Amino acid sequence: MKPTTENLTKIGLASMMLICLCQLPYGSYQLFRFLFVVGFAILAYYEYEKKNIPMVIVYMGLAVLFQPLAKIPLGRQLWMVVDVTVAVGLVLSVFIKKIKSD
């Protein structure tokens, strides 16, 4: 894994999503949601620069899903599934990209 800003952002977002699986004060989740929006917007920008429009749409969709203003009420169990799924996807994208570039 090459320590690029994009890869570090993905690993950071994945780590925060896994932290969200723990019981935390509600304010922590609000902070994480704000950081998720910023992180996914940054990733969307990187993909836009690479002209990878499908991934821009995916990252912007994730930014909308996690945005803190108009929360989507999925319930704790479903949010846990979403967090784990997105975290695994982000980590895999770091390593799959490395395999393709070698």
Secondary structure, 3 states (H helix, E strand, C coil): CCCCHHHHHHHHHHHHHHHCCCCCCHHHHHHHHHHHHHHHHHHHHHHHHCCCHHHHHHHHHHHHHHCCCCCCCCCHHHHHHHHHHHHHHHHHHHHHHHHHHC
